[in-house]
């Protein structure tokens, strides 16, 4: 038995409307309003590896793993 690990070049989250319909938790969705300089907690299942340095694009995931263009960028702290 092994460990499944994903390498992600971006942070892909769902639309906040999926939380309202009960399909996703709040932490799995993009907040309605993103503020510059604020910090947000997100939840992804499984073991994931992201870039260690620099910015990570925030994208919206739609059905069938379709990704939007970058909405914002996340900084590693």
C-alpha positions in Angstrom: 0.0 0.0 0.0 1.4 3.4 -1.0 0.7 7.0 -0.3 -0.9 9.1 -3.1 0.8 12.4 -3.4 -0.2 15.2 -5.8 2.1 18.0 -7.0 0.0 21.2 -7.6 1.4 24.3 -9.4 -1.8 26.2 -8.4 -4.5 26.3 -5.7 -7.7 25.1 -7.2 -10.9 25.8 -5.2 -14.6 25.6 -5.8 -17.1 28.5 -6.2 -18.7 29.6 -2.9 -22.1 28.6 -4.3 -21.2 24.9 -3.8 -21.0 25.6 0.0 -24.5 27.1 0.0 -26.0 24.1 -1.7 -24.3 21.8 0.8 -21.8 20.2 -1.6 -18.6 21.6 -0.1 -17.2 23.0 3.1 -16.5 26.7 3.4 -12.7 26.0 3.5 -12.9 24.2 0.1 -14.3 27.3 -1.6 -13.1 30.7 -2.8 -14.4 33.4 -0.4 -17.0 35.8 -1.8 -14.6 38.7 -1.3 -10.8 38.5 -1.3 -9.0 41.3 0.4 -5.4 42.3 -0.3 -3.2 41.7 2.7 -5.6 39.3 4.4 -4.9 35.7 5.2 -7.4 32.9 4.4 -7.4 29.2 5.4 -8.2 26.6 2.7 -8.7 22.9 2.9 -7.7 20.3 0.3 -8.0 16.6 0.8 -5.1 14.2 0.5 -1.3 14.8 0.5 -0.4 17.8 -1.7 2.8 19.5 -2.5 2.9 23.1 -3.6 5.8 25.4 -4.7 8.0 26.3 -1.7 8.8 29.9 -2.8 7.0 32.6 -4.7 3.4 32.9 -5.7 0.8 30.2 -6.4 -2.1 31.1 -8.8 -5.6 30.8 -7.2 -8.0 29.2 -9.8 -11.6 28.1 -9.7 -12.4 24.4 -10.3 -15.5 23.6 -12.2 -17.1 20.2 -13.1 -14.7 17.6 -14.6 -11.7 19.4 -13.2 -11.9 22.3 -15.6 -9.8 25.2 -14.3 -10.4 28.9 -14.7 -7.8 31.5 -15.5 -6.0 32.8 -12.4 -8.3 34.8 -10.1 -5.5 35.9 -7.7 -2.2 34.7 -6.4 -1.3 33.2 -3.0 2.0 33.8 -1.3 3.7 31.1 0.6 4.5 32.2 4.2 
